[in-house]
Amino acid sequence: MQIIGGKALLLKLRNPKRVTETVSKSKEMPDNEVLVNWGLDEMHTLKKLNINVPSPIQGQYKWTGKYVPFDHQKKTAAFFTMNRKSFCFNEQGTGKTASAIWAADFLLKQGKIKRVLVICPLSIMDSAWREDLFSFAPHRSVDIAYGASKKRKAIIEQGADFVIINYDGVEIVSEEIANGGFDLIIVDEATHYKNAQSKRWKTLNKLIKDDTWLWLMTGTPAAQSPLDAYGLAKMINPLNVPRFFGSFRDMVMRKVTQFRWIIKPEATDLVFNVLQPAIRFTKEQCLDLPAMTYVKRKVELTRQQQKYYDMLKKKLVMTVGDDEVSAVNAAVIMNKLLQISAGAVYTDEGDTLEFDIKHRYKVLREVIDESSQKVLIFVPFKHTIDILTDKLRTDGITTEVIRGDVPVARRTDIFKRFQTTDNPRVLVIQPQSAAHGVTLTAANTVVWWGPTPSLETYAQANARVHRSGQTHPCTVVQLQGSAVEKRVYALLDNRINVHTKMIDLYKEILD
């Protein structure tokens, strides 16, 4: 194959006529060669003939914005233009957002699409997607459909090239989206659509037509279970999976007891096959990043913590005064034990019992003082966040908090100040509130006050610092005080789904 003047392809084929008879903008040449116009339509037609040629974006697109794309970003953008419905599984921090923006901009310029709908977590609508659009496609109009229903509808009707909306917002204005001329839908952190039985999945699926461009992006496909692949695959390529979820489950899981299933050895290959077409680049493949080190810091439980930890573990019921904390199953038991370890446990009546956290806090202060840059502290439990934040601020450490109840505008301001100014030095974060899409490379130390049971959240959260733009070696510090914390961290480090191991893990702890 030869590229002629950036506008045509010269192909040498055994049967040139099957191209000239199919592709209107083609011409047969001597020596079994065919001259073909190098355009998107021609590329897709040739693909159907099992003739793979590069996307014209690679030779015809001016890569807009203030940053020069990496080679893997160009290849990812090309892949998007070559596959109307596809997956991008590039690892966190590799810049897949930019690739999607450039690919969408190229399709807009080619007249193949008219509008783009970006569906992403609430926390990154402004701080990640809108800012990236300003950086990589500053000539495009962008708006965020957020707020009351009336406001969302008005924004959609204004006609911006790119409209950004959160997952739950899609349902609120699904009719307006359907009539809004969106012929490309980009879903960031697409694992939120893994459940094909959910209302969220069904709402989005109704908006997808045969000619809709759909790109699902996540760095952690099927992170929790091979079953997560079903909803994603059914949306992109429904013919790749059985019609019914139960049939797919039987393909990748084996039933052990009435309530327990284990993963079949062949599940990985099956998941790989159904999640196609897909592209994936790891950070090791495409970025020259500093080293990432994982460190375990042992912390003692206080006498008070140890007392109630043992009580709950042995008796399954902990009584403190008039308050009772019970655990009815393994998952609940695990969660209560983790809460005690972290410094506060929720009672059955909805109250909170606080514990002395002086030992854990002392080790945390040592980590902060040792860090050469800023620090992220991930704290799974809301009440513990309040306790910890008060102690840090009392000690004169400038601290901001990111959790579910922090408004989007304030989150954006906090992220910006954290990245560009001296203060705050520390961000205390509820993991699910800032595990996706946000660049926080002003920090090079991540501290886990307590573990999350979600492998996806754990990997995504650590990637906030270890991504393009990071110039310092990074450290992930696990504060480990109890047996259950140690085991959960071990599972996470070994990339094992904690949820599927809860019952076995609990049995181990009791033993």
C-alpha positions in Angstrom: 0.0 0.0 0.0 1.2 3.5 -0.9 -0.3 6.9 0.2 -0.5 9.3 -2.7 -0.4 13.0 -1.8 -2.2 12.3 1.5 -5.5 11.9 -0.4 -5.4 8.6 -2.2 -4.2 5.0 -1.6 -2.5 2.8 -4.1 -3.3 -0.8 -3.4 -1.8 -3.9 -5.0 -4.5 -6.7 -5.1 -5.0 -10.1 -6.6 -8.5 -9.1 -7.7 -8.6 -5.4 -8.3 -12.2 -5.5 -9.7 -13.8 -6.4 -6.4 -12.7 -2.9 -5.3 -13.4 -1.0 -8.4 -16.9 -2.6 -8.6 -17.6 -1.7 -5.0 -15.9 1.6 -4.4 -17.1 4.4 -6.6 -14.0 6.6 -6.1 -11.5 4.1 -7.3 -9.6 3.4 -10.5 -7.9 0.2 -11.8 -4.2 0.7 -12.6 -1.6 -1.5 -14.3 0.0 -4.4 -12.5 -3.1 -5.3 -10.5 -3.0 -2.0 -8.6 -6.0 0.1 -7.6 -6.1 3.9 -6.9 -8.7 4.6 -4.1 -9.8 7.9 -2.6 -8.6 8.0 1.0 -11.7 8.9 2.8 -13.8 7.5 5.7 -16.4 6.0 3.5 -13.9 4.2 1.4 -12.0 3.0 4.4 -15.1 1.4 5.9 -16.1 -0.1 2.6 -12.6 -1.6 2.2 -12.8 -3.0 5.7 -16.0 -4.9 4.8 -14.0 -6.4 1.9 -11.4 -7.5 4.5 -8.9 -5.0 3.2 -7.6 -3.0 6.1 -6.2 0.5 5.4 -5.3 3.3 7.8 -7.8 5.9 8.9 -7.5 9.2 6.9 -7.3 11.0 10.2 -3.6 9.9 10.3 -2.7 11.8 7.2 -5.4 14.5 6.8 -6.2 15.8 10.3 -4.6 18.9 11.9 -4.3 17.8 15.5 -5.9 20.8 17.2 -5.3 22.3 20.6 -2.2 23.3 22.6 -0.8 19.8 23.1 1.0 17.5 20.6 -0.5 14.0 20.7 1.5 11.0 21.6 1.7 8.2 19.0 -0.6 6.0 21.0 -3.2 8.8 21.2 -3.1 9.1 17.4 -3.6 5.4 17.0 -6.5 5.4 19.5 -8.2 8.3 17.6 -7.7 6.4 14.3 -9.3 3.3 15.9 -12.3 5.3 16.9 -12.9 6.6 13.4 -12.5 3.1 12.0 -15.1 1.5 14.3 -18.6 3.1 14.6 -19.3 1.1 17.8 -16.2 0.2 19.9 -14.4 0.0 23.2 -11.4 1.9 24.4 -9.7 0.2 27.4 -6.6 2.3 27.5 -5.2 2.4 31.0 -5.9 5.3 33.4 -3.7 8.3 32.7 -2.9 7.5 29.1 -5.0 10.4 27.7 -7.9 8.5 26.1 -10.2 11.5 26.6 -8.0 13.6 24.2 -8.1 10.8 21.6 -11.8 10.7 21.7 -12.1 14.5 21.3 -9.7 14.5 18.3 -11.6 11.6 16.7 -14.9 13.3 17.2 -13.6 16.6 15.9 -12.4 14.9 12.7 -15.8 13.2 12.2 -17.4 16.6 12.7 -15.1 18.2 10.1 -15.8 15.4 7.7 -19.6 15.9 8.1 -20.1 12.3 9.4 -21.6 13.5 12.6 -23.4 16.7 13.7 -23.3 16.6 17.6 -21.6 14.7 20.4 -23.0 13.6 23.7 -20.5 12.9 26.4 -21.7 10.8 29.4 -19.4 10.8 32.4 -19.3 10.9 36.2 -20.7 14.0 37.8 -17.3 14.8 39.4 -15.4 15.2 36.1 -17.9 16.9 33.8 -16.2 20.2 34.3 -12.8 19.5 35.8 -11.9 16.9 33.2 -14.1 16.8 30.1 -14.9 20.5 29.6 -11.3 21.5 30.4 -10.0 18.9 28.0 -12.3 20.1 25.3 -11.0 23.6 25.8 -7.5 22.3 25.6 -7.8 19.9 22.6 -10.7 21.4 20.6 -10.9 25.0 21.6 -12.8 25.9 18.4 -15.8 23.7 19.4 -18.8 24.8 21.4 -19.2 23.0 24.7 -22.0 23.0 27.3 -22.8 21.0 30.5 -26.4 19.7 30.9 -26.7 19.8 34.6 -29.2 21.1 37.2 -33.0 21.1 37.1 -34.8 19.3 34.3 -35.8 22.6 32.6 -32.2 23.8 32.6 -30.9 20.6 31.2 -33.5 20.7 28.4 -32.6 24.3 27.5 -28.9 23.5 27.3 -29.5 20.5 25.0 -31.7 22.6 22.7 -29.0 25.4 22.4 -27.1 23.2 20.0 -23.5 23.1 21.3 -21.2 20.7 19.4 -20.4 18.8 22.6 -22.9 18.4 25.4 -21.6 16.8 28.7 -24.0 15.1 31.0 -23.8 12.8 34.0 -25.2 9.2 34.0 -28.4 9.9 35.9 -29.1 13.0 33.9 -29.6 11.0 30.7 -32.8 9.5 32.1 -34.1 13.0 33.0 -33.8 14.4 29.5 -33.8 11.2 27.4 -36.5 12.5 25.1 -34.6 15.7 24.4 -31.4 13.7 23.8 -33.3 11.5 21.3 -34.4 14.5 19.4 -31.2 16.5 19.8 -29.3 15.3 16.8 -26.6 13.4 18.8 -25.1 10.9 16.4 -22.0 10.2 18.5 -22.2 9.1 22.1 -19.1 8.8 24.2 -19.4 7.1 27.6 -16.5 7.6 30.0 -16.0 5.1 32.7 -18.5 2.8 30.9 -18.5 0.2 33.7 -21.5 2.2 35.1 -23.4 0.5 32.3 -22.4 -3.1 33.0 -25.9 -4.1 34.3 -28.2 -4.7 31.3 -31.2 -5.0 33.7 -30.7 -1.5 35.1 -32.9 1.4 34.2 -29.7 3.4 33.4 -28.6 0.8 30.8 -32.1 0.5 29.3 -32.5 4.3 29.0 -29.2 4.6 27.1 -29.7 1.6 24.9 -33.0 3.0 23.6 -31.0 6.1 22.4 -28.6 4.0 20.4 -29.6 3.4 16.7 -27.9 1.3 14.1 -26.2 4.4 12.6 -25.2 5.9 16.0 -21.5 6.2 16.7 -20.9 4.8 20.2 -17.5 4.7 22.1 -17.4 3.1 25.5 -14.3 4.0 27.5 -12.9 2.5 30.7 -9.4 1.5 31.9 -10.8 -1.3 34.0 -13.2 -3.5 31.9 -14.8 -6.3 33.9 -12.7 -5.4 37.0 -15.1 -6.8 39.5 -16.3 -9.9 37.7 -16.4 -11.4 34.2 -20.2 -10.9 34.4 -19.6 -7.1 34.1 -18.8 -7.7 30.4 -22.3 -8.7 29.5 -24.0 -5.3 29.6 -21.1 -3.6 27.9 -20.9 -6.2 25.1 -24.7 -6.2 24.6 -24.6 -2.5 24.0 -21.7 -2.4 21.5 -22.2 -5.8 19.7 -25.2 -7.7 21.0 -24.6 -10.6 18.5 -21.4 -11.3 20.4 -23.2 -12.4 23.6 -26.2 -14.7 24.3 -29.6 -13.1 24.4 -30.1 -13.8 28.1 -27.8 -13.0 30.9 -28.2 -16.4 32.5 -26.7 -18.1 29.5 -23.7 -15.8 29.6 -23.2 -16.4 33.3 -23.1 -20.1 32.6 -20.4 -19.5 30.0 -18.0 -17.7 32.4 -19.0 -18.9 35.9 -19.5 -22.3 37.6 -22.1 -22.8 40.3 -20.7 -24.2 43.5 -23.6 -23.8 45.9 -27.0 -22.1 45.7 -25.4 -18.7 46.5 -21.9 -19.1 45.3 -20.3 -19.0 41.9 -16.7 -19.2 40.9 -15.0 -18.0 37.7 -14.2 -20.6 35.0 -10.6 -20.9 33.7 -11.7 -20.0 30.2 -13.6 -16.9 31.4 -10.8 -14.4 30.5 -10.7 -15.5 26.9 -14.5 -15.4 26.6 -14.6 -11.9 28.0 -11.9 -10.8 25.7 -13.8 -12.1 22.7 -17.1 -10.5 23.6 -15.6 -7.1 24.3 -14.7 -6.4 20.7 -13.8 -4.3 18.7 -11.5 -2.8 21.3 -8.2 -1.1 21.7 -5.9 -1.0 24.8 -2.7 0.7 25.7 -1.1 0.4 29.1 1.0 3.2 30.7 4.1 1.0 30.3 3.5 0.8 26.6 3.1 4.4 25.9 4.3 6.7 28.7 7.7 7.2 30.3 6.3 7.6 33.8 8.3 7.7 37.1 8.2 4.5 39.3 5.1 3.7 41.4 5.9 2.1 44.7 3.4 0.3 47.0 4.2 0.6 50.8 2.5 -1.1 53.7 2.6 0.9 57.0 1.6 -1.1 60.1 -0.7 0.8 62.5 -1.9 -0.5 65.8 -5.5 -0.6 66.7 -6.2 1.2 69.9 -7.3 -0.8 72.9 -10.8 0.5 72.4 -10.8 -0.4 68.7 -9.4 -3.9 69.3 -12.0 -4.6 72.0 -15.0 -3.9 69.8 -13.4 -5.4 66.7 -13.0 -8.7 68.6 -16.5 -8.5 70.0 -18.1 -8.1 66.6 -15.9 -10.7 65.0 -16.7 -13.3 67.6 -20.3 -12.6 68.5 -21.5 -10.9 65.3 -23.2 -8.4 67.6 -21.5 -5.4 69.3 -23.2 -3.6 72.1 -22.0 -0.2 73.3 -24.3 1.3 75.9 -27.8 1.4 74.5 -26.5 1.1 70.9 -26.3 -2.2 69.0 -24.3 -3.0 65.9 -25.2 -6.3 64.3 -23.9 -8.0 61.2 -26.2 -10.3 59.3 -24.0 -11.5 56.5 -20.4 -11.7 55.5 -20.3 -8.5 53.5 -21.9 -6.5 56.3 -19.5 -8.1 58.8 -16.5 -7.1 56.6 -17.8 -3.6 56.3 -18.3 -3.1 60.0 -14.9 -4.5 60.8 -13.3 -2.1 58.3 -15.3 0.8 59.8 -14.0 0.0 63.3 -10.5 -0.2 62.0 -10.9 3.2 60.3 -12.2 5.0 63.4 -16.0 5.1 63.3 -18.8 2.6 63.0 -22.4 3.1 62.1 -25.0 1.6 64.5 -28.2 -0.2 63.5 -30.1 3.0 64.6 -28.1 5.2 62.2 -25.9 6.7 64.9 -22.1 6.8 64.8 -19.7 5.5 67.4 -16.3 7.1 67.2 -13.0 5.5 68.2 -9.6 6.8 69.2 -7.5 7.0 66.0 -4.3 8.3 67.5 -2.1 5.5 66.4 -3.3 5.6 62.7 -3.2 9.4 62.7 0.4 9.4 64.0 1.6 7.2 61.1 -0.4 9.3 58.6 1.4 12.5 59.8 4.7 10.7 59.4 3.8 9.9 55.7 2.7 13.5 55.1 5.9 15.0 56.6 8.0 12.5 54.5 6.3 13.4 51.2 8.2 15.7 48.9 5.0 16.8 47.2 1.3 17.1 48.0 -0.7 14.1 49.3 -4.0 12.4 48.5 -5.8 10.6 51.4 -8.5 8.2 50.4 -11.0 7.5 53.2 -13.9 5.1 52.4 -16.3 6.3 55.2 -18.0 9.7 55.4 -17.9 10.1 59.2 -14.2 9.2 59.4 -13.5 11.9 56.8 -15.0 14.5 59.2 -12.9 13.3 62.1 -9.7 13.2 60.1 -10.2 16.5 58.4 -10.7 18.3 61.7 -7.5 16.8 63.1 -5.4 17.8 60.0 -6.7 21.4 60.0 -6.2 21.7 63.8 -2.5 20.7 63.1 -2.2 23.5 60.6 -2.2 21.3 57.4 -4.2 23.0 54.7 -6.8 20.4 53.7 -9.8 20.2 51.4 -12.4 17.5 51.1 -13.9 15.8 48.1 -16.9 13.6 48.7 -20.4 13.0 47.3 -22.0 16.0 48.8 -19.5 18.5 47.5 -21.1 20.5 44.6 -19.5 20.2 41.2 -18.4 23.8 40.9 -16.6 23.6 44.3 -14.9 20.3 43.3 -13.6 22.0 40.1 -12.3 24.9 42.1 -10.6 22.6 44.7 -9.0 20.4 41.9 -7.7 23.6 40.2 -6.2 25.1 43.3 -4.7 21.8 44.3 -2.9 21.5 40.9 -1.9 25.2 40.5 -1.3 26.7 43.9 0.4 25.9 47.2 -2.8 25.3 49.1 -4.3 22.9 49.9 -1.4 20.6 50.6 -3.7 17.6 51.3 -6.9 16.3 49.7 -9.1 14.0 51.8 -11.2 12.1 49.3 -14.0 9.6 49.4 -12.7 7.1 46.8 -15.8 6.9 44.6 -16.0 10.7 44.4 -12.7 11.3 42.6 -11.5 7.9 41.4 -12.1 8.7 37.8 -10.9 11.1 35.2 -9.2 13.8 37.4 -5.5 14.6 37.1 -3.9 15.3 40.4 -0.2 15.1 39.6 0.6 17.9 42.1 0.6 15.0 44.5 3.0 12.1 44.3 1.8 10.3 47.5 -1.5 8.4 47.8 -2.5 7.2 51.3 -5.3 4.7 51.8 -6.7 5.4 55.3 -8.6 2.2 54.9 -9.2 -0.1 51.9 -12.0 0.0 49.4 -13.6 -3.3 48.4 -13.7 -2.3 44.8 -10.7 -3.2 42.6 -11.8 -0.8 39.9 -12.0 2.1 42.4 -8.6 1.2 43.9 -6.9 1.2 40.5 -8.6 4.3 39.3 -7.9 6.3 42.4 -4.1 5.4 42.4 -4.0 6.5 38.7 -4.9 10.1 39.7 -1.3 10.8 40.5 0.4 8.3 38.2 -0.4 9.7 34.7 0.9 12.0 32.0 2.4 15.1 33.6 3.8 13.4 36.7 7.5 14.0 37.1 8.2 12.6 40.6 8.3 9.0 41.8 5.0 8.0 43.2 4.1 6.1 46.4 0.9 4.4 47.4 0.8 3.9 51.2 -1.6 1.4 52.8 -2.4 1.9 56.4 -2.9 -1.6 57.8 -4.2 -2.0 61.4 -6.4 -5.1 61.4 -6.4 -8.6 59.9 -9.3 -7.8 57.7 -7.6 -4.7 56.2 -4.4 -6.7 55.5 -6.4 -9.4 53.7 -8.4 -6.9 51.6 -5.2 -5.0 50.6 -3.6 -8.4 49.6 -6.6 -9.2 47.4 -6.4 -5.7 45.8 -2.7 -6.0 45.2 -3.2 -9.3 43.6 -6.0 -7.9 41.4 -8.5 -10.2 42.9 -12.2 -9.1 43.2 -12.8 -8.6 46.9 -16.6 -8.9 46.5 -16.4 -12.5 45.3 -14.1 -13.4 48.1 -16.1 -12.0 51.0 -17.5 -15.2 52.4 -14.2 -17.1 52.1 -12.4 -14.1 53.6 -14.7 -14.0 56.6 -14.2 -17.7 57.2 -10.4 -17.1 57.2 -10.7 -14.3 59.7 -12.9 -16.4 62.0 -10.4 -19.2 61.8 
